[in-house]
């Protein structure tokens, strides 16, 4: 509701996700009406679906449009989305939609890559089984599964670089994970090396007094990535 708002940072770092309709709604707040937000595709016909930036795809039964009171400026205001390895599932859907429609600049590091759809099949009155039935795809058709969203602008987590980022697991790091369905995956040797270096740094930091330990800041004026996002909005060098 700020009348003088000139830009916005949507911080999705370390956001593990949530409900699909909520992801569609957040995307719809910034996108033109009726554009595609995300699609699903699997082996069965009922696993194939398209979700668009329209009330029919996010409005809860019996309720009104929760976006109807939002200012129209949200559709055009300069927008930066911050993501990192902890951004997963629903947050990746939002970032992917805003990126594909060129509505926002995505900044940070490659996201987790949780792009699979789970469906609960009942087995009895009080039992069921959860099955992976489909994958999520961005509006341009890119699979989110095991790939994640690659930012438009890659930014280290601190001025000293990516001190501990490599320690964060991604979907592709998990044994027997579901592939993207779009080509063969290759092991990231550079990431493995960075993870080993990060482990050594963490051990060294743990030996220091608490006041001297270098811990990445989130949301403060010392948050390096947030500062760079604001620089992007202000047209300054990043």
Secondary structure, 3 states (H helix, E strand, C coil): CCCCCCCEEEECCCCCCCCHHHHHHHHHHHCCCCCEEEEEECCCHHHCEEEECCHHHCCCCCCCCCCCCCCHHHHCCCEEEEECCCCCCHHHHHHHHHHHCCCCEEEECCCCCCCEEEEEEECCCCCEEEEEEEEEECCCCCECCCCCCCCCEECCCCCCCCCCHHHCCCHHHCCCCCCCCCCCCCCCHHHHHHHHHHHHHHHHHHCCCHHHCCCCCCCCCCCHHHHHHHHHHHCCCC
